[in-house]
């Protein structure tokens, strides 16, 4: 079986038992969405997306052998005469076996695999038991799951899979993420340790997994399947080897009070690139007016009231109340939790609204419906060009604000959302249970006052 398997490891010389060598080129620093430049190994000016693992494997075996699962499966062997075999316990495949005097064996796969490690002393009888036989078992052992910094929605979608991993394995879990997001989860998950990237101590961990969107992972080093095929959030389930069924995370709010007494709708109209916007020329103005006619106050909670590039700028819609600004994520979650509904794009605030258990009307054409969480109020127009984000033939360009891979600089640019009409969005809004209640209440009050 070993001869027919895809090469799964790199083997390099280990000059000394205390020094680990570099990984193979195929396992270079990944390119992830939150750190788009991090996919260029060898450039010392580029900050890696994730803290590096401990240089030397953290687990101690007999005769000076060291091993861990902090960058895939790693085995460091001192001077000797060794035979090493790595297996996938769940598939039964021998992934790699070799003989060497000293060195460092590392699997090419960095996502979760239930590895077994066997090491023999070649001078022992052929039928002897391995000197080291270790089957991956994270129960009661420290495991680190790392998330990129600089993203909101991705992490809200990914984090529940880390929780599933802890439940499945019974490990002592640490999650590394942005300090801005830790307060959003820490109070709801006291059994998990939350740290920033700067606080990571890699020598502590039995295993480490990095969660991200790996755009150029053609050999499936960091993910078992391309995230564009399985969904932005579900890719974390595949990376961690847990059930990919989605579930929203719990949120911890410092202030859980209702921001205003009247029924209100929250909107978020801004995004990072123009393809993510609702590009209908009068769309937002009409929807804000429609919501107000239905008895809702309309509150915009974007970070910025205006965003754009060059000659194209997107503004907070006329008639919306301005609650934009650099505010804590918990405050935005509070606004969302008590809202009657949320209308927005395929953006971080939509994911936060989903986590707050608020009905989400999501307007998006550049992503397919399978890319995000399921909502009965998804708005997409399949009569137009759509879903380029999920098309593996087109690599998303984080640096191009006007990215439109199929129709850039043509009259069809951004037609995926430009041709989503206000009428389609209104019809979707009216399907939300209880949507008409505020206007009914207002009408009843008017009649009583006559």
Buried (B, 14 or more C-beta within 10 A) or exposed (E): EBEEBEEBBBBBEBEEBEEBBEBBEEBBBBBBBBBBEBBEBEEEEBEBBBBEBBEBBBBEBEEBBBBBBBBBBBBBBBEBBBBBBBBBEEEEBBBBBBEBEBBBBBBBBBBBBBBBBBBBBEEEEEEEEBBBEBEBEBEEBBBBBBBBBBBBBBBBBBBBBBBBBBEBBEBBBBBBBBEBBBBBBBBEBEEBBBBBBEEBEBEBBBBBBBBBBBBEBEEBBBBBBBBBEBBBBBBBBBBBBBEBEBEBBBBBBEEEEEBEEEBBBBBBBBBEBBBBBBBBEEBBBBBBBBBBEBBBBBBBBBBEBEBBEEEEEBEBBEBBBEBBEEEEBBBBBBBBBBBBBBBBBBBBBBBBBBBBEBBBBBBBBBBBBBBBBEBEBBBBBEEBBBBBBBBEEBEBEBEBBBBBBBBEEEEBBBBBBBBBBBEBBBEBBEEBEEBBEBBEEEEEEEEEEE
